[in-house]
Amino acid sequence: MRTRLRWSVLMVTLMAVAACGDTADDTPSAATGQPATTSCASKGELTMWERSGGNKQMVDMLVEAWNTKNPDCKINLTYIPHTEMVGKIAQGIASGDVPDLMGMDLIYAPQFENAKQLVDLTDSIKDWPELKTASKGHMTVATFEERLYGVPLYADVSALFYNKDLFTRAGLDPNKPPTSLAEMRSYADKISALGGDVKGYYLPGNCAGCNIFTVGPLMWASGAKIEAATGDDEPLTGDGVKQVLQFARDMVKAGNVHEGDRTENGETFHLQFGTGKVGMMGTGNFNITLAREQNPSMKFGIALLPGMSAGSSASFIGGDLVVIPKGSKRVDDAVNVMKFLLSDEVQVEVYAKALNLTTRGDMVDNKYFKAEPLVQDVAKAL
């Protein structure tokens, strides 16, 4: 019921955005008077909003890199709780109180594009060579009716992280992660039996985004269809839906998840694996660096998210776009930030160096990824 309510509130918010939207002819567009650079177009502080969550560290690094290079137009970054982000943006656009640029969850971008509440960047960025190799998933969502509204800010890919130390203590082979949901249940039982507040599995009970990111792939890998291809299609079809929901329920009933997991709303989702008290958890590439910072001595591995049958697997590729809201007074500067984010130097020396996925496919062949097997494991999910 709480999930249905949350999505109802979301749809009302988006309807309000659409109601205050302009007609197609009034869609705000970026100026095209000067070519984009990776530096300031004008002087003065830029304002940026971004949702809270596991990629905060990555976004902080990107902003720091921009500010170091461009002290005359530093970005003042504000984080909005991710559960409040859509409403905050809608209210800001309606009132005219908007940042100069902002990060936007991929799943919400099409609604704001359709409502004409984002600046049309097509004429300014369509010929950038960097876009030829930019994440196709991001660029598909950033395109509406053949017009461009953003570029990738960061990319997430979900995978199964597992604690090798706990595997060893439970008598499991630390180099053999589960390849089916049945094995995952069996492994979780053995890890939970260790006691001492250790649990075999993590399940974010009150976070729709976390669940589509980590539980959705279990359904896909089990042959289910989650999304409707057209308005006439039924979502959530196939035996895999019921099988995975039953799997999750059984995990909880068996005592394989912490009691507090039920109330997880996404704010602390990214911090759970690094506690060292979770045997297995569906999470994202951002957890490689976070887990090492939280728990430097913990040994862990990364595998594909399995389905009911051994050998089946799936993943969810998500992340954020960087977009410019209608009403921004620093469009040229915001466009330059986008150019900066896609530059070769930032892709390698900020994204890759931090062991985060690059947002350009031609940048994955770099010294940092070659030296880190775990990133290579995550890349398999792509």
KOLLOMI-496912 format. One record per residue (C-alpha): residue in one letter; residue number from 1; x, y, z. Coordinates in steps of 0.05 Angstrom, whole numbers, m for minus. Layout:
 rest  nr     px     py     pz
    a NUM      X      Y      Z
...
This chain:
 rest  nr     px     py     pz
    m   1      0      0      0
    r   2     57     48     16
    t   3     88     36    m52
    r   4     22     50    m87
    l   5     13    114    m48
    r   6     84    137    m64
    w   7     72    127   m139
    s   8      5    162   m134
    v   9     38    223   m103
    l  10     91    221   m157
    m  11     40    221   m213
    v  12      2    279   m182
    t  13     67    318   m177
    l  14     84    304   m250
    m  15     13    323   m272
    a  16     23    389   m236
    v  17     88    399   m274
    a  18     53    385   m340
    a  19     m4    432   m322
    c  20     43    490   m313
    g  21     83    471   m376
    d  22     86    515   m438
    t  23     65    494   m507
    a  24    114    459   m552
    d  25    130    525   m588
    d  26    151    556   m522
    t  27    201    503   m501
    p  28    261    539   m473
    s  29    324    530   m515
    a  30    398    540   m502
    a  31    433    598   m536
    t  32    479    580   m593
    g  33    520    644   m598
    q  34    586    614   m573
    p  35    617    544   m578
    a  36    617    504   m513
    t  37    682    499   m474
    t  38    702    467   m408
    s  39    709    535   m374
    c  40    666    592   m350
    a  41    621    628   m399
    s  42    611    683   m348
    k  43    632    699   m277
    g  44    594    685   m213
    e  45    572    625   m173
    l  46    530    571   m206
    t  47    476    534   m167
    m  48    463    460   m175
    w  49    414    411   m144
    e  50    426    336   m139
    r  51    389    280   m104
    s  52    420    247    m43
    g  53    444    176    m46
    g  54    502    130    m60
    n  55    533    172   m115
    k  56    543    234    m71
    q  57    618    221    m68
    m  58    622    217   m144
    v  59    583    281   m155
    d  60    624    317   m101
    m  61    688    298   m139
    l  62    660    323   m205
    v  63    639    389   m175
    e  64    707    396   m140
    a  65    742    383   m207
    w  66    701    438   m240
    n  67    711    487   m183
    t  68    786    475   m184
    k  69    790    489   m258
    n  70    740    546   m257
    p  71    747    588   m194
    d  72    709    646   m225
    c  73    645    606   m233
    k  74    646    554   m178
    i  75    586    508   m170
    n  76    548    513   m104
    l  77    519    443    m98
    t  78    457    428    m56
    y  79    432    357    m42
    i  80    358    345    m38
    p  81    332    281     m3
    h  82    317    235    m61
    t  83    246    223    m37
    e  84    233    298    m42
    m  85    270    313   m107
    v  86    213    309   m157
    g  87    168    353   m116
    k  88    224    403   m103
    i  89    239    409   m178
    a  90    165    416   m196
    q  91    154    470   m144
    g  92    217    507   m164
    i  93    198    508   m238
    a  94    128    532   m221
    s  95    154    589   m178
    g  96    216    606   m219
    d  97    262    588   m161
    v  98    307    540   m198
    p  99    382    523   m198
    d 100    425    537   m258
    l 101    432    462   m271
    m 102    413    398   m236
    g 103    420    323   m234
    m 104    357    284   m252
    d 105    342    211   m242
    l 106    335    178   m310
    i 107    265    151   m295
    y 108    236    221   m285
    a 109    268    257   m343
    p 110    216    239   m397
    q 111    159    269   m357
    f 112    196    335   m348
    e 113    217    336   m421
    n 114    145    324   m443
    a 115    121    380   m397
    k 116    171    428   m431
    q 117    203    443   m364
    l 118    275    431   m386
    v 119    318    472   m433
    d 120    324    444   m503
    l 121    398    435   m516
    t 122    395    405   m586
    d 123    424    463   m625
    s 124    480    472   m575
    i 125    504    401   m565
    k 126    479    357   m622
    d 127    546    359   m659
    w 128    590    344   m600
    p 129    635    284   m617
    e 130    632    261   m545
    l 131    558    244   m553
    k 132    574    190   m604
    t 133    601    145   m548
    a 134    560    171   m490
    s 135    518    119   m453
    k 136    462     99   m501
    g 137    413     87   m445
    h 138    424    157   m417
    m 139    420    190   m485
    t 140    357    153   m503
    v 141    323    180   m441
    a 142    353    249   m453
    t 143    320    251   m522
    f 144    247    269   m530
    e 145    214    278   m597
    e 146    283    281   m629
    r 147    306    338   m584
    l 148    362    333   m532
    y 149    353    355   m460
    g 150    414    330   m422
    v 151    477    288   m419
    p 152    499    233   m371
    l 153    519    255   m301
    y 154    535    185   m275
    a 155    518    113   m291
    d 156    497     58   m243
    v 157    495    m16   m257
    s 158    468    m66   m207
    a 159    504   m130   m188
    l 160    509   m179   m130
    f 161    561   m158    m79
    y 162    581   m214    m31
    n 163    624   m214     32
    k 164    680   m265     22
    d 165    699   m263     96
    l 166    629   m284    116
    f 167    628   m337     62
    t 168    691   m367     91
    r 169    665   m365    162
    a 170    601   m400    139
    g 171    639   m455    104
    l 172    624   m430     34
    d 173    673   m423    m22
    p 174    690   m348    m25
    n 175    705   m354    m99
    k 176    638   m385   m118
    p 177    580   m336   m111
    p 178    509   m362   m120
    t 179    485   m374   m191
    s 180    411   m383   m175
    l 181    360   m358   m125
    a 182    359   m427    m93
    e 183    433   m423    m80
    m 184    426   m352    m54
    r 185    375   m376     m3
    s 186    419   m434     18
    y 187    479   m389     26
    a 188    439   m337     64
    d 189    415   m390    113
    k 190    487   m411    129
    i 191    512   m339    136
    s 192    454   m319    182
    a 193    469   m379    225
    l 194    535   m346    245
    g 195    495   m300    291
    g 196    523   m237    322
    d 197    477   m191    282
    v 198    503   m220    217
    k 199    450   m234    163
    g 200    456   m269     98
    y 201    418   m220     54
    y 202    397   m148     49
    l 203    328   m127     24
    p 204    309    m52     22
    g 205    237    m57     45
    n 206    211     14     34
    c 207    250     39    m26
    a 208    218     33    m95
    g 209    280     56   m131
    c 210    326      8    m93
    n 211    280    m50   m109
    i 212    273    m38   m183
    f 213    349    m31   m184
    t 214    364    m96   m146
    v 215    301   m139   m143
    g 216    276   m122   m213
    p 217    336   m158   m245
    l 218    320   m222   m205
    m 219    251   m221   m240
    w 220    281   m208   m308
    a 221    331   m264   m298
    s 222    272   m309   m280
    g 223    236   m294   m345
    a 224    187   m241   m320
    k 225    168   m178   m357
    i 226    165   m118   m311
    e 227    153    m59   m356
    a 228     96    m51   m406
    a 229    120    m40   m477
    t 230     57     m2   m496
    g 231     m3     27   m461
    d 232    m43    m36   m477
    d 233      8    m84   m446
    e 234      4   m111   m375
    p 235     66    m98   m331
    l 236     92   m149   m282
    t 237     75   m212   m320
    g 238    106   m281   m319
    d 239    118   m333   m266
    g 240    183   m299   m247
    v 241    146   m242   m212
    k 242    111   m288   m162
    q 243    173   m331   m154
    v 244    218   m273   m136
    l 245    167   m242    m89
    q 246    160   m309    m55
    f 247    236   m314    m51
    a 248    240   m246    m18
    r 249    184   m263     31
    d 250    217   m329     49
    m 251    283   m293     61
    v 252    249   m247    111
    k 253    210   m304    146
    a 254    274   m345    152
    g 255    308   m288    189
    n 256    359   m275    134
    v 257    350   m199    134
    h 258    358   m148    189
    e 259    294   m123    221
    g 260    311    m51    203
    d 261    315    m69    129
    r 262    239    m64    125
    t 263    240     11    135
    e 264    298     27     88
    n 265    275     85     44
    g 266    340     93      5
    e 267    375    144     48
    t 268    424     93     78
    f 269    419     38     25
    h 270    489     51     m1
    l 271    520     44     69
    q 272    494    m25     86
    f 273    544    m71     51
    g 274    604    m37     81
    t 275    582    m53    152
    g 276    609   m123    142
    k 277    545   m153    171
    v 278    511   m170    105
    g 279    530   m233     68
    m 280    499   m215      0
    m 281    467   m153    m27
    g 282    443   m127    m94
    t 283    474    m58   m101
    g 284    512    m15   m150
    n 285    582     m1   m175
    f 286    587     59   m128
    n 287    593     10    m70
    i 288    663    m12    m91
    t 289    696     51    m65
    l 290    646     62     m9
    a 291    654     m7     20
    r 292    729     m2     19
    e 293    727     65     55
    q 294    678     39    107
    n 295    713    m28    118
    p 296    784    m30     89
    s 297    799   m100    113
    m 298    736   m132     86
    k 299    745   m179     27
    f 300    687   m180    m21
    g 301    669   m202    m91
    i 302    620   m182   m145
    a 303    576   m228   m187
    l 304    516   m223   m232
    l 305    446   m220   m202
    p 306    417   m290   m213
    g 307    348   m316   m230
    m 308    310   m380   m213
    s 309    351   m423   m260
    a 310    426   m431   m252
    g 311    464   m390   m302
    s 312    410   m338   m315
    s 313    425   m266   m296
    a 314    404   m194   m307
    s 315    421   m123   m286
    f 316    390    m54   m282
    i 317    429      4   m314
    g 318    409     71   m286
    g 319    438    136   m260
    d 320    426    210   m270
    l 321    427    261   m326
    v 322    451    332   m318
    v 323    397    378   m344
    i 324    379    452   m344
    p 325    312    471   m315
    k 326    267    523   m348
    g 327    283    590   m316
    s 328    358    579   m309
    k 329    396    644   m316
    r 330    463    612   m332
    v 331    448    566   m390
    d 332    514    576   m427
    d 333    554    561   m364
    a 334    511    499   m351
    v 335    524    474   m422
    n 336    599    483   m410
    v 337    593    441   m347
    m 338    563    386   m390
    k 339    621    392   m439
    f 340    669    387   m380
    l 341    636    324   m353
    l 342    643    289   m421
    s 343    716    310   m432
    d 344    770    257   m438
    e 345    807    282   m377
    v 346    746    281   m330
    q 347    723    213   m355
    v 348    790    182   m338
    e 349    819    224   m282
    v 350    754    234   m243
    y 351    704    179   m261
    a 352    753    122   m274
    k 353    803    141   m221
    a 354    747    138   m169
    l 355    728     69   m197
    n 356    662     95   m221
    l 357    635     76   m290
    t 358    654    125   m345
    t 359    594    154   m382
    r 360    629    146   m449
    g 361    640     77   m477
    d 362    706     95   m510
    m 363    736    114   m442
    v 364    731     46   m408
    d 365    799     24   m433
    n 366    839     61   m381
    k 367    895     46   m331
    y 368    850     50   m270
    f 369    799     m2   m294
    k 370    854    m48   m318
    a 371    884    m48   m248
    e 372    818    m63   m213
    p 373    787   m132   m223
    l 374    723   m113   m186
    v 375    707    m58   m237
    q 376    717   m110   m291
    d 377    667   m155   m255
    v 378    616    m98   m253
    a 379    628    m85   m327
    k 380    602   m156   m341
    a 381    534   m133   m319
    l 382    533    m81   m374
